[in-house]
Amino acid sequence: MTTSMVTPWGQWDILLASPSCKVKRITVTPGHRLSYQRHLKRRENWVIVEGVATVTLDGVVTDYPAGSVVTIEYEMAHRVANQGSQPLVFIEVQQGTYFGEDDIIRLEDDYGRT
């Protein structure tokens, strides 16, 4: 069973949830971006599936096309933006000791959630 959540920037779907990892399919609407955030209890790997991801990692901005993999270590500040005209889709694999949404420390947010 897939769990979905519609957000101000797009949507995410949980594809797998286990004690050792969580896997999400994330879709970012053109012109939107996620919070600039960090996590204390998990690291993430993103596989870009469609579009180009503009990723900020600890203040450094890089574009990643489809087929790229982005690694986000524990406590690394990160953000993804879709500056293109088509949806950005990536698969997020979370690994760590806790995968709850309350492990998000928002540093900046376009939607007033800091």
C-alpha positions in Angstrom: 0.0 0.0 0.0 1.3 3.4 -1.0 0.9 6.5 1.3 0.7 9.8 -0.4 0.9 13.4 0.7 0.1 16.5 -1.3 2.3 19.5 -0.3 2.5 23.2 -1.4 5.5 22.2 -3.6 4.2 19.0 -5.1 3.7 15.4 -3.7 5.4 12.5 -2.1 4.5 8.8 -2.1 5.9 6.3 0.4 6.9 3.2 -1.7 8.5 1.2 1.2 8.8 1.7 5.0 10.8 -0.7 7.0 12.8 -0.5 10.3 16.0 0.0 8.2 14.9 2.4 5.5 12.1 4.4 3.9 11.7 4.9 0.2 9.7 7.8 -1.3 8.8 9.0 -4.8 8.9 12.8 -4.7 7.4 15.0 -7.4 8.3 18.8 -7.4 6.0 21.1 -9.3 7.8 23.5 -11.8 8.9 26.7 -10.1 8.8 25.2 -6.6 11.3 24.0 -4.0 11.4 22.2 -0.7 12.6 23.6 2.6 16.2 24.2 3.2 16.6 21.6 5.9 18.7 19.0 7.8 18.0 15.7 9.6 19.7 14.4 12.7 18.7 10.8 12.5 18.9 9.9 8.8 20.9 10.3 5.6 19.3 10.3 2.2 20.2 9.3 -1.4 18.2 10.8 -4.2 18.0 9.2 -7.7 16.8 11.8 -10.2 14.3 10.1 -12.5 12.7 13.0 -14.5 13.7 16.6 -15.0 16.7 18.5 -13.6 17.1 18.9 -9.8 18.7 22.1 -8.6 20.2 20.9 -5.3 21.7 23.0 -2.5 24.1 21.1 -0.2 25.6 23.1 2.6 25.3 26.3 0.6 26.7 24.9 -2.7 24.2 24.8 -5.6 24.5 22.2 -8.4 22.2 20.9 -11.1 21.6 17.2 -11.4 20.0 15.8 -14.6 18.0 12.5 -14.8 20.1 9.5 -13.9 22.2 11.4 -11.3 22.5 10.4 -7.6 22.7 12.9 -4.8 24.0 11.8 -1.4 22.9 13.8 1.7 24.8 12.9 4.9 23.4 13.3 8.4 23.0 16.9 9.5 23.9 18.2 6.0 21.8 21.3 5.0 19.9 20.5 1.8 17.2 21.7 -0.6 15.9 20.7 -4.0 14.3 23.0 -6.5 12.6 22.5 -9.8 13.5 25.5 -12.1 12.3 23.6 -15.2 9.0 23.7 -16.9 8.1 20.0 -16.3 7.7 18.1 -13.0 10.9 17.0 -11.3 10.7 13.4 -10.0 13.2 11.6 -7.8 13.4 8.6 -5.6 14.5 9.2 -2.0 16.1 6.4 0.0 16.3 7.3 3.7 18.6 5.3 6.0 19.2 5.8 9.7 17.6 5.2 13.1 14.4 7.3 12.6 12.3 8.3 9.6 9.5 10.5 11.1 8.6 13.8 9.5 9.5 15.5 12.9 13.2 14.9 12.2 13.1 17.8 9.7 14.9 20.9 11.0 13.8 23.7 8.6 16.4 26.4 8.1 14.3 28.3 5.4 10.9 27.6 3.9 8.9 29.3 1.2 5.6 28.3 2.9 6.1 29.6 6.4 6.9 26.3 8.0 10.2 27.3 9.8 
